[in-house]
Amino acid sequence: MTAANTSCGPGENSQRGSGLPADAESGGFPVRQMVSVALAFPPADDEPIEAEEVKVTSWHTASGPLARRPQNFARRWSLQRTAVRLARIHARTWLTTWRWAGDLDEALIVVVVLMDNAVKYAAAANAQGCVELALVLDEDENLVICVSDPNPKFEGFTEAVAAEKRSGLGLVRALGGEITWGTPDVDSGKTVQVRMQSADR
């Protein structure tokens, strides 16, 4: 987009020397000024103008434009410990870019817990494949964190969620996350999903 010319030099309608519009020098009003006055003070017998619906396509906050909703991101890595760190970096980057209204630190804890579980237990089961992180942010600022791995089993899921401890899925539950899991396709493993609400809900 080309920036508008805001210089204070003579405009198109000005003459060199006096710097005044030609109509002004002859005692009249410039055409542009007459149009502006007419729009600002319409005749009293004019028909009222019906307001049209305004559709906002971009919202802005004091710190900058707010990313549109919904948003989503997905990335996969090999089943290695480095995947946990890389997933955290990507999650922080995208949630910051989207200006999510929820607690960023808590969301990153959830990402690390899910990724760590996936890498640890999938590797223990000798599963082959990748681990995938997906982030989905809907119009209501709800964040869904999904981690998929090639192991279709999740033994002890209920006990892990109910555990009163400050680690693992017990910690995720304590942070307010709604935890579910499923196997969209047994041959492709399972997906663990955590739904988190924004801070103002």
N, C-alpha and C positions, 0 to 999 in steps of 0.2 A: 504494500500500500504506500503510495507516495504521500508524504507529509504535505499539508496545506501550507501555502506561502503566507506567513504571518509577518512579513517585513513591513516597516512603516513608510516605505517609499511611495511615490505617486502611483495611483492606481490607473486602470484603463481609462476611466472617465475624467481624469484630471489633466489640466493643461500645465505646461512648463511655465515657471515664473511665479504665478500666484499660488499654485497648488490647490486651487478650488475647482469644483466641478463647473463646467460651462454654464449650466442652468442657474447655479447659485450666483454667479457673477452677474447674471442678467436679472436677478431679483426673483427668480422662480425656484421651485424645489426640484432636486434631481428626481428622475423617474423612479429610481430604485427606492428613494425615501418615500415617495407618494404611494408606492405599492405597499410598503411596510406599514404606513399609517392606515391605509385602507383595510389591511388585514387585522390590525390591532383594534380598530373602531369601525366595525361593520354597521351598515344602516339598521335602524331599529326594526324595520319591517322585514328583515331577512328571515328566511326559514331557519329554524334551529338545526344544527348539524348533528346527526346521530353518531355517537361514539362507536368506533369499531373495536372488536376484540383484539387485544394486543397479545401476541404469543412471544414470550421471552425465550430466546434460544441460548442465552449465555448469562449466567449470574456472576456477580463479582463480590468479593469480600474486601475488607480494608487492606488485606495483604496480597490481593491479586484475584484473577479470575478463578471461578470454581469449576472444576472439571465436570463435564456432563455425566449424567447417570442414565442407564447403568454402565458399569465398567467391568472388565474382566481381564485376567492375565493367567497364563499357564506356561509352565516350563518343566522339563524333565531332565534328570541326571542319572548317571550310573549309581548302583547301590554301594556307595562309598561314604565314609564319614564326612568328606568334604562337601557332600550334597547338603548337609544340615546347615553349614555356614553359608553356602551360596544361596540357599533358599531364604535364609533370614535377610541377607543383603537385598535380594530382589523384592521381598515383601516390604521391607522398609522403604525402598525406593519408590515402589508403586503406590503404596498407601499414602506416602508423603505427597507424591505428585497429584493424587486424586483428592487430597485434603479431606481425608475421611474424618468424620466428626467423632469417631470413637477413640478409645484409649489405644494409642499406637504400641506402647510398651506391652500391654496385655496381649494384643494381637500377635506380636512377635514371639511372646512366650508360647502361645498356642502353636504357632508355626514350628518352632523348635521342638516342642514335645511330640507333635505328630510326625515330623520328619525323622526325629531320633528313633521313635518306635518303629517306623516303617523300615529304616535301614537296619536296625538291630535285629528285629524278629524275622524279617524277610531273609536276611543273610543266615540266620540261625536255622531256617527251614530249607536252606540250600536253594532258595528261589532264584531264578535267573531273570534278568530284565532291568527295568528302570524304576525309579521313584519319581512321581510327578506331583508338583504343587500347582493348585489352581486357586485363584482368588476371584470372587464375584461380589461386586458391590451394587446393590439394587437402588431403586428410586427413593426408598425410605431409609437409606443409610445403613441398612443391615449388611453385614459382611459375612460371607460364607467362605470358610477356609477348607479346602479339600486336599487330601493327600492320598494318592493311590500307589499301591505296590503290588508286586506279582504274587504275593502269598494270599490265597483266597480264604484262609482261616483267621479267626480272631478268638482264640480261646481265652476265657476269663474276662471277657469284655465287661459284663455287668459288675463284677467284683472290682475291676480296675477303675471304673467310673465312680463307684460308691466309696472307694477308699478314702479315708480321712487322712490325707497326707499332702504335703506341699510340693508334690512332684507328680509327673505323669498325668494321666487323665483325671486323677483326683484334683489336681491343681487346676486343670482346665475347667472342670465343673465348678470349682470354687470361684473362678473368675467370671462365672455367669454364662459360660458357653454351653449351648445345646448340642450334645454329642450324639451322632448316629453313625452307623456303618452299614455297608451293603456290598453285594457282589453283582454289579451290572452284568458281568459275564465271568463265570467261574474260571474259564480258561485264561482270563486276563487279570485275575487277582481281585483285590477288594479296594474300596474307597472309604476312608474315614472322614467324616464331615463335621465341622463345628460352625454353628451359627452364632454370631455375636451382634449385639445391638449397639447403636451409637450411644455416646455418653449422655445425650439429652433425652433418652427414653426410659 
